[in-house]
Amino acid sequence: MGGVSIAVCPGSFDPITLGHLDVVRRATRLFDTVVVGVARNAAKNALLDADTRVEVARRALEAEAETAAVRVEVVPGLLVDFCRQVGAAAVVKGLRGGADFDGELPMALMNRHLTGVETVFLPGEQRYAHVASSLVKDIARHGGPIEDLVPPAAAEAVRAAVAHPA
């Protein structure tokens, strides 16, 4: 293989969760360089704007020695173009269960079809199997506890966003 192995961990990260951090942490053990790609998904109604999601992810990753060197960047268009731009050989995605796999497999196959980039699926840590960004936002909107589901920077940003919707 030779050279430096680079992987992209993409997602909307609205907000980044402890499950996301677990996948990124494990990706750093498999690849020399990991880039978290924050997607601007027009199909999703984001609570946090892209700049906030990038900043929250950076703060969360910098808080741990194992992930402090992980880069966080916005994916401006197609994921495969971003992978080519950063020199990534692989996309790393976490799976909580079969439904995640069913949703991710067609994207992985299309990404490989378009550019040859491979997707590596990492099974999520069981203790985070119930954690989804959409559920975190719903809980926060109703005043429920989210601090055990997301890193402190994310909890702070989500609380601020639900208190003062745009």
Buried (B, 14 or more C-beta within 10 A) or exposed (E): EEEEBBBBBBBBBBBBBBBBBBBBBBBBEEBEBBBBBBBBEEEEEBBBBBEBBBBBBBBBBBEBEEBEEBBBBEBEEBBBEBBBBBEBBBBBBBBBEEEBBEEBBEBBEBBBEBBEBBBBBBBBBEEBBEBBBEBBBEBBBEEEEBEEBBBEBBBBBBBEBBEEEE
